[in-house]
Amino acid sequence: MKIETLREQTLVLPLELRRELKNPLGTLIKGSPKDTMRELTAAIQREKPVLVISVGDEVSRNMLKYGIKPNVMIVDNKVMREETKPIETTGFDVVKVRNPAGTMTPEAWRAIKEAFRKKRPTRILVDGEEDLLTLAVIMEAPEKALVVYGQPREGIVVTKANRDTKQRVGQIVRAMQPLPQS
């Protein structure tokens, strides 16, 4: 099925894909927040990305703490499925979306596309879970954007939005199951 069609459906991650998504979709940078943010800063200086996008509360909080302001930040006020204090941001537009755990909704997908068109930094606040939205971010991000997300208990993953990563992620998205429309 075409990605354009899938964007308009709520997609569910089948169990067999969960294992595959435990593998990083980019470069895994291991270490403490201080170490990972130092390496991320170097990667941003080296790559000169058109956008920097963070997915996840812990990685977004650390980026801001270490002076890296993402253009788009996607958070759900949870870390490892436990409620956490909301991230304090100034200068960000805030968009709220619903995205239940283990899914990607059309509403969230549209918010991501719209955030990339804006000139102002945007925080997408998810009611539900933001983890799988990394896939929509990679699919929609402009070429040469950097997508950063947390790898639990290891560090962060830095992914370049390019043809190769978009093809790999497109295969995963096509393997997801559309929820029956009611």
Buried (B, 14 or more C-beta within 10 A) or exposed (E): EEBEEBBEBBBBBEEEBEEEBEEBBBEBBEEEBEEBBBBBBEBBEEBEBBBBBBBBBBBBBBBBEBEBEBBBBBBBBBBEEEEBEEBEBEEBBEBEBEBBEBBBBBBBBBBBBBBBEEEEBBBBBBEBBBBBBBBBBBBBBEEEBBBBBBBEEEBBBBBBBEEEBBEBBBEBBEEBEEEEEE
